[in-house]
Amino acid sequence: MNRFEWTSPVRLEQALEARTATVASAMGAGGGTVPAPAAVFKAGGTDLLGLVKEELIAPARVVSLRSVGSLDGIARRPDGALAIGANVTLAALAADPAVRAGYRALAQAAGESASPQLRRIATIGGNLLQRPRCWYFRSRFHPCARKGGSTCFAFAGENEYHAIFGQHGCAIVHPSTPATALVALGASVELARAGRAPRTLPLESFFVAPDRDVTRENVLEDGEVLTAIVLPPPRAGLRSAHRRVGELESFDWPIADAAVVLELGAGGECRGASIVLGSAAPVPHRAKAAQSALVGSRVTGEAARRAARAALEGATPLAHNAYKLPVFEALVRRTILEAAGPA
């Protein structure tokens, strides 16, 4: 592991003056195989430390955000929106009363991520910004397309955990489990950068699919900090749920996860549906056909089955991951029924 300078600012303004690069930029600056020295931000550090140990990034300076107090806390805003500071840990997010009461899918997703130990360290901001877990990407001996090379080795290699939708030259799945629930809930992100007004983006637009840019997972710019995630005010009749399936109950990434948000009328009919699949595509995958299949009908077992089948429309499994299709179908059906059940 290389030596690097360490700084720990206490104010956001100090952090923004650090002239950092994104982790994607720092990794790509050396042509995809040899990382170039750069200053990078660190939140919990659970992903950055792994990349350093794997010799995929060699930072000249690490700027820790953990002491920036303005990035902590969960607070209700005057308009009813819930603002979650980027430094809030997954454990705190899963246990927060406001999150559990109004955004059950997010509390479930955060509480099911990683292990209990990591949930106490990993932040929601860092979780959204972590880099892919594909073993070819994480190998310094494989100059894959996402690291600036010309090949996605997963297509002809070991791809049992890879994408079944939207590969477009890169078959990673997005590594964040909470992202699945946040996209389904209509969350937005707030970004800050020195010398420029803060900007706010829908989280769904924040992520970048490989057909747009194969070398990055989001639109974060060099020197920019994700400061908060904002959830819209909870509405009457809104129900949500998140489920995941993994080979291990803890300390493992899911092979499939799903978040469902339903807006139910007084008579139980579905007035609106948001269904998002995780571990399915390079970005959280919105199952539009499944959403359409539910709207206008009562959420019965048969309706849930129809929607679950529709969620797989357009799937293009690889040689070793077609087993994900029935897994997702069962998972989506069960998540729909859980969301439609008692609050």
N, C-alpha and C positions, 0 to 999 in steps of 0.2 A: 504494500500500500504506500502511495506517495505521501510526502509531507504536504500540508496545506495550511494556510493562514485561517484563523477562526475569528469571526466577529459576531457579537450578539447585541444588536441595537435594541433599545427599549421603546423607541417611537417609530411609527410607520414612516415618517418623513426621513429618518435616518436610514432605514432599510431601503427606501426607494432611491437613495443617492449612491447605492453601492455598485451600480453599473454591472449588474449580473446578467448572465445569459440563462435562457431556459436550459433544462437538462437535455432536451432534444437538440438544441443548438450546440451545446458543449460536446455532445457525443458525435454529432455530425460534422463538426468543424475540422476533424482530422481525416475526412474522406471515408468515414464509415467503419474503419478498423482501428485507427490510432487516435484516441481522444486528445484534443488539444486543451491546454490549461485555460481555465476560465473561472470566474466567480459565479457561484450558484447559490440559490436559496435552499434552506433546509427547514422543514417543519418538524414532524416527529422523527424523520430520518430513517424510517424503516425501509424505504425503497432506495434512497440515496446511498446508504451504507452498503447495501447489496451490490449496487452498480459499481461502487468504488472497489469493493473486494473482488468483483468479477473482472476488474480492469477494463470496464467499459467506459468509465469516465475518470478523469484525473484532475480534479478541481485545483486551481491555484489558491482559491479562497472559498470558504463556506460561510455564508451569512445566515445565522440562525434566527428564525422568526419567533421562537418560543417565548421570548421575553417581551414581545410587542403586545402590550395589554389590550390595545384596541381590537385585536383579532380574536379575543376570547369572548365567551358568553353567548347566550341565546336570549333574544329579547323580542317582545311584541312591539311592532311599530304602530304609530297612530292610525294608519289605514287598515290595521288588522293583520298585516303580513308578519311572518315570523322570520327574523334575521338570525342566521347561525354563523358565528364567527369562524373563520377558516381554521383557527387553532383549537376549536372544540374537538375533543377526542371522540372516537367512536363509542367508547363506553359511556361518556357523558351524554352523547346524543341518544343512545338507546334508552337511557334511564330518565331523560328529561320529561316531566309531566305534560308540558305543552305539546311535545312531539308525540308522546304516547297517546294523548287524547285526540289530537286533530289530524295526525299523519301516521297512522299505525304502520303502514307499509315501510316507512323510513325507519321507525324504531325497530321493526323486525329485521330489516336489512342490515342496519348498523350492529345490532346485537348478534347477528349470525356471521359477521365478517371475522376472518382470522381467528386468533385464539384470545382467551380472556386477558392474557398478559399484553399482547400486542394492541388490543382494543384500548388499553389504558394509556398507550403511548401514541398510537397512530392518530393523526388528525383527519378531519373530514376534507380539508383542503388538499392535504397531501395524498389522501386516498383517491380523490378525483384526478390528480395529476400524475399518479404513478405510471410508470412505463410498462409495456406489455410483459407478460410472464412466459411468452413463447420460448421454448428452450433453444431454438435457433437464434432468436434475437439476443438471448442472454449468454450465448456462447461467443467468446471473442474470436473463435476460430471459424465462425460462419459470417462472412460479409453479406448479410441478407439485405433485401431491398429497403427495409425500414432503417437500416444503418448506412444507407448510401450505396449499397451494392446493386446488382441487377437481377437477383434471384430471390424468390421466396421458397426456401428449402422445404417448407411444410407441404407444398402441393404434391411433391413426389416422395416425401419422407414420412415421418411419424406425425400423424395429424389427428389422433383420436380426440384431442381436447380442443381442436381448432374450430373455426367459424363454419356455420352452415348457411349463412346469408352474407351477401355483399362483400365477397373476398376481394375482387378487383385488384389482383396483383399482390395481395397480402392477406394471409388467412388468420391473423391474430383474432382473439376475442378481447373485448375491453375488460381490463382487470378489476374495475371497481364494481363491487356489489351494491353499495348505496346509490351509485349513479343510476341503476335501473329504477329504483323507487323514486329518486328525485326527478328524473325525466317524466315518469308517469304522473307525478304530482304537479308538474308544471313549474318547477323551480327555475330560478334565474341566478346568475352569478354576477358579483360586482368585482371589477378589476381596477387597480390603481397603478399609476405610473408617474414618475417625477416629471413635472413640467407640462402635464396634460390633465384635463378634466377626467375624473373617473368614468368608466363606461360600464353599462349593464347589458348583459346578453341572456337570452333564454339558454338554459343549460343544453338543451337539445341542439342549439346552433353553435354552442361552444366547442363541441366535439367535431373532429375532422375525419371523414371517411377516406380510405386509401385512394379512391379514384380522384379525390381532390388534392391530397398530398400524402404520399405513402410514408414520408419520413417523420410525421408528427401525429399526435392524437388529439390536439386541441389548438385553438387559435391564440393561446397565450404568447405574448411577445417578450423579447429580451427586456429585462428591467421591470417587468410588470408583475404585480402581486395579486393573487386571488385573495380578496379580503373577506368576502361573505357569500353565503348562499342564502337566497331569499325564497321563502315559500309563500304562495298566495294565501289570503285569509281562508280558513275552512268554511265551507258552505253547508247549509242544512241538507241532509240527505246524501252527503258524500261519505262513501265507505271505501276503505283501501285494505290491501293485504299484499304481503310479499312472501314467497316461498323459494327455497333453493334445494337442489339435490347435489350432493357431493359424495366422493368415495369415502371421505372422513367427515365426521361431525364438526371437527374443529381443526384449525391450523391447516386449512386447505381451501383452494379456490373451487367454486362450484363448477360442475360440468353443465349445469343448467340452472337458471333462476328466472323468476317472473314476478312482475309487479302489476297489480290490477287496481284501478281506481274507478269506482262506479258512482254515478249520481242517480239515486233512486227516487221515484215519485212517491206520493202518499199511498198509492195503490200497489207499490212494489215494482212498477214498470221501470225499465232502464232508460233514463233520459240522456245519459252520456256515459261514455266508457273510454278509458285510457289504459291500454295494455302494452307493456314494454317487456322485451325479453333481454336478459343478460347472459353472458357466456355463449352468445349465439352469433355475434357479428363483431367487426372491428369497432363499432360504436353501439351504444344501447339501441336495440332494434324495435321500432314501433310496429306492432302487428295491426295494421290498418284494417285488414279484412276481418279480423277477429272483433275489432271494435264495432265495425258496421254490422256484424252479425248479431250483436247484442242489443244495440240501440232500438228502442221501440217495442221490445218484448219483455215479458217477465223473465227473471233469471232463474230458470228451472234447470234441472239436471240435463235435460235434452238441449236446452239453449246453450249451456256451458260446453257440452260436447261439440255442438256445431261450431261454436266460436273457437274452441281449442283446435279443431281440425283446420279451420280457416287461418289460424295463426301460423301454420306451416306453409302457406302459399308462397311460392317463389323460393323455397329452400333449395340449395344446391350443395348437398353434403359431399364430402371428400371420400377418399377410398376407405378410411377407417373410422369415420364418425357418423355414419348413418344411424347408429343406435340412438343418437340424440333425438331423432324425430319422435319416436314414441315416448321418450322421456319428457320432451317438451309438451307433447299433447296431453299427457296425464297431468303434468305440473300446471299447465295453464288452466285446465278444467278445475282442478282442485283449488287453485288460487282464486278463480272467479267465484266459486261457491263460498269460499271463506270470506271474500270481500262482501258478498251479498248477505251473509249471515248476520247474526246479532252484532251490534257495534261493540 
